[in-house]
Amino acid sequence: TYLTTEELSSKIKDDPRTIRQSLKDSVLIGGKHYIRPFGGLKILYIWEVIEQEMLEGLNSNFAIPLANGGVSHG
């Protein structure tokens, strides 16, 4: 499913500016998470890829913070 920046922002409950300025090209990579159809300026995000990585991140980044500043990985 292809989403505009505004549609993606409503799905992930984040501001469209945050997606454009902070996530695009650092977390969301062109050709993997989004495309520019027909070489245009419009960006379409690929929801299934983004959703899968969000779910994988829940499992792989599980850490319990410790009092001394470290973390325990389960």
N, C-alpha and C positions, 0 to 999 in steps of 0.2 A: 504494500500500500504506500503510495506516495503522498507526502504531507508537505504543506507549505510551512514556513517558519512559525506562523501564527497557530496553525493547527497542531504542530508539534509542541509548541509552548503550552497549549491547553491540555494536551495529553500528559506531559511530564510536570505540569503545574509549575512552570518557570516563565520568566519574562522573555519575550522575543529578543530583546536587546542582549540578554545574557547568552542566549543561543548564538546570536550573530557575533558577539564580541569575545566571549570566553570559551564557548564549547566548539564552535566551528573551527576546524583546522588544528585543534589541539586534542580534543576528545572525539569529535565527529570528523572523520576523514573523508575527503572527496573521493568518489569512486567506490567507496565501501559503505559509508553511511548516508551519503547524499550525491546527487547528480545535478548537472546543469543541462537539461534537455536541449538538444539541437544547438549546442554551443551558446545558448542565451545567458542572460543575466539572472533569470529566475532559478532559485535553488529548490529542489524537491528532495525531502528526506525520506529514506527507506525505513519505514516503521518496523518491519519484522527484524531487520538487522539490529537496529537500536534497542528494541525490546529484548532480544536474545542476549545482547551484551550487558544490558542492565541486570537481567536475571542471573547471568553467569557471575557478574560482579558481586552479587549477594552471597554466593557460595564461596568464591575464591578469596574475597577480602575480609572474611570473618576474622575479627580480632577482638580480644577482650582487653581494655585498657587496664594497666597496673598502676599502683600508687606511685611508683618510682619513675613513671614516664614511659616505661616499656609497654609491650603488648604481649599477650599470650594468644597463640593461634589455635585455640580450641583444646 
